[in-house]
Amino acid sequence: MKHLLLLLLFVVPALALQNGTGLVQDQNQRRVLPYRFLIPEGYVGWIRVDFDVPGAPELMVVDGYYVFEFPKSGRLETSSSDVVESRRNQFFYYAGSVKHQLHVGAPITNRLVQEEFSGPGAGHSAPVPSRYRYIFIGPRALFEKYQASDKRQSAKEADGYPKVGAQTWLTDDDLVRMKVRQH
């Protein structure tokens, strides 16, 4: 009887995990990994990632993070799906293999991750594109200047959303002054 009880308590659940339940659990655990955004050093403007794009590469997982390495264009496509938002997301400027973490929750004068939105939303006209995410990277003053411009005059993507690409680039002195990197 004791052996039967042990069998029911340990072996049967282990077999259930191997027969598919464990795979679902592993996929769910993988889905909650945070994102690590790598943005070209000094980039200021909107970045955009498009998800579920057929033929695009999948996101890499490095050190427990999904990694988004943006080119200078600011636009990235992946065949991976978007996952639940995480407060543990990280943002870095990169130049080659050198990375400098961007301030997310810093005082507003040093913050370099300003605004984020994703979609498609309820009112998006057909055909509905795949999921996407926009993030404005740069100092608050430049974001406010960009936001204050006449939106009717602003360049837009084909789907009507803000034009992706650097509006300007921060200099080495800017990055030191904002404490992104040291001399």
C-alpha positions in Angstrom: 0.0 0.0 0.0 2.8 2.4 0.9 4.5 1.8 -2.5 1.2 2.4 -4.3 0.8 5.7 -2.4 4.4 6.7 -3.4 3.6 5.8 -7.0 0.5 8.0 -7.0 2.2 10.9 -5.3 5.5 11.1 -7.3 5.5 8.9 -10.4 2.1 9.7 -11.9 2.6 13.5 -11.7 6.1 13.2 -13.2 4.7 11.2 -16.1 1.9 13.8 -16.6 4.5 16.5 -16.9 6.4 14.5 -19.6 3.2 13.9 -21.5 2.6 17.5 -22.4 1.6 19.3 -19.2 5.2 20.1 -18.5 5.7 21.5 -21.9 2.8 23.9 -21.5 4.2 25.0 -18.1 7.7 25.5 -19.6 6.2 27.6 -22.4 4.2 29.7 -19.9 7.3 30.2 -17.8 9.3 31.2 -20.9 6.6 33.7 -21.9 7.0 35.7 -18.7 10.6 36.5 -19.3 11.3 40.2 -19.4 12.6 42.1 -22.4 16.1 43.6 -22.9 16.0 46.4 -25.5 19.4 47.2 -27.2 19.2 50.6 -29.0 22.0 52.2 -31.0 24.0 54.5 -28.8 22.7 58.1 -28.8 19.4 57.2 -30.7 16.5 59.6 -30.0 13.1 58.9 -31.5 10.5 56.2 -31.8 11.6 52.5 -32.0 9.1 49.9 -33.2 9.1 46.1 -33.0 6.6 44.1 -35.1 5.7 40.6 -33.7 4.5 37.5 -35.5 6.1 38.4 -38.8 6.5 35.3 -41.0 10.0 34.6 -42.0 11.6 37.0 -39.5 14.0 35.7 -36.9 12.8 34.6 -33.5 13.9 36.6 -30.4 17.0 35.3 -28.7 17.0 34.5 -25.0 20.1 35.7 -23.2 20.6 35.6 -19.4 16.9 35.2 -18.9 15.8 38.0 -21.1 14.2 38.2 -24.6 16.7 40.3 -26.5 15.7 43.0 -29.1 18.7 44.4 -30.8 17.5 47.3 -32.9 19.4 48.5 -36.0 20.0 52.2 -36.6 16.7 52.4 -38.5 14.9 51.8 -35.1 12.6 49.1 -36.6 12.8 45.5 -35.8 10.7 42.5 -36.9 10.4 39.1 -35.2 8.5 36.0 -35.7 8.1 35.7 -31.9 4.9 36.7 -30.3 4.6 39.7 -27.9 4.4 38.7 -24.2 2.9 40.2 -21.1 4.5 43.5 -20.0 7.1 43.3 -17.3 8.4 45.9 -14.9 11.7 44.1 -15.2 12.4 45.2 -18.8 15.8 46.6 -19.4 16.9 49.3 -21.9 20.5 49.8 -23.1 22.3 51.9 -25.6 24.9 49.8 -27.4 27.9 50.5 -29.6 29.5 47.2 -30.7 29.8 45.0 -27.6 29.7 48.0 -25.1 26.3 48.6 -23.4 25.1 51.4 -21.2 21.9 51.0 -19.2 19.3 53.7 -19.8 17.5 55.3 -16.9 13.8 54.2 -16.8 12.7 55.2 -13.3 15.3 58.0 -12.8 14.4 61.6 -12.2 12.6 62.9 -15.3 15.7 65.0 -16.3 17.8 61.8 -16.7 15.1 59.4 -17.9 15.6 58.2 -21.5 12.6 55.9 -21.9 9.6 58.2 -22.2 6.5 56.7 -23.7 5.3 53.4 -24.9 2.2 52.1 -26.7 1.3 48.9 -28.5 -1.4 47.6 -30.7 -3.3 47.1 -32.9 -6.1 48.9 -31.1 -9.8 48.5 -31.4 -10.3 51.2 -34.0 -7.5 50.0 -36.3 -8.6 49.8 -39.9 -8.5 46.5 -41.8 -6.4 44.6 -42.6 -5.3 44.5 -39.0 -1.5 44.2 -38.8 0.3 41.9 -36.5 1.1 43.1 -32.9 3.5 45.9 -32.6 5.1 48.0 -29.8 6.4 51.6 -30.0 8.8 53.2 -27.4 10.1 56.7 -27.5 13.8 56.8 -26.5 15.5 60.1 -25.6 15.5 62.9 -23.1 12.1 64.3 -21.8 12.7 67.7 -23.4 13.2 66.2 -26.8 10.1 64.0 -26.4 8.0 67.0 -25.4 9.4 69.0 -28.4 8.4 66.1 -30.7 5.0 65.8 -29.1 4.4 69.6 -29.4 4.9 69.5 -33.2 1.9 69.6 -35.5 0.9 66.0 -35.9 -0.7 66.7 -39.2 2.7 67.7 -40.5 4.7 64.9 -38.9 6.0 62.0 -41.0 4.1 58.8 -40.4 4.5 55.1 -41.1 2.2 53.5 -43.8 -0.2 52.4 -41.0 -0.6 56.0 -39.7 1.6 55.7 -36.6 4.6 57.9 -35.9 7.6 57.6 -38.2 10.2 55.3 -36.8 13.8 56.5 -36.9 16.2 58.8 -35.1 15.0 62.4 -34.8 18.5 63.3 -33.6 21.4 61.6 -31.9 22.8 62.4 -28.4 26.5 63.3 -28.4 29.2 61.8 -26.2 28.9 64.9 -24.0 25.1 64.5 -23.7 25.6 60.9 -22.6 28.1 61.8 -19.9 26.0 64.8 -18.7 23.0 62.5 -18.4 25.0 59.9 -16.5 24.5 57.2 -19.1 28.2 56.8 -19.4 31.4 58.2 -17.9 34.3 60.1 -19.4 
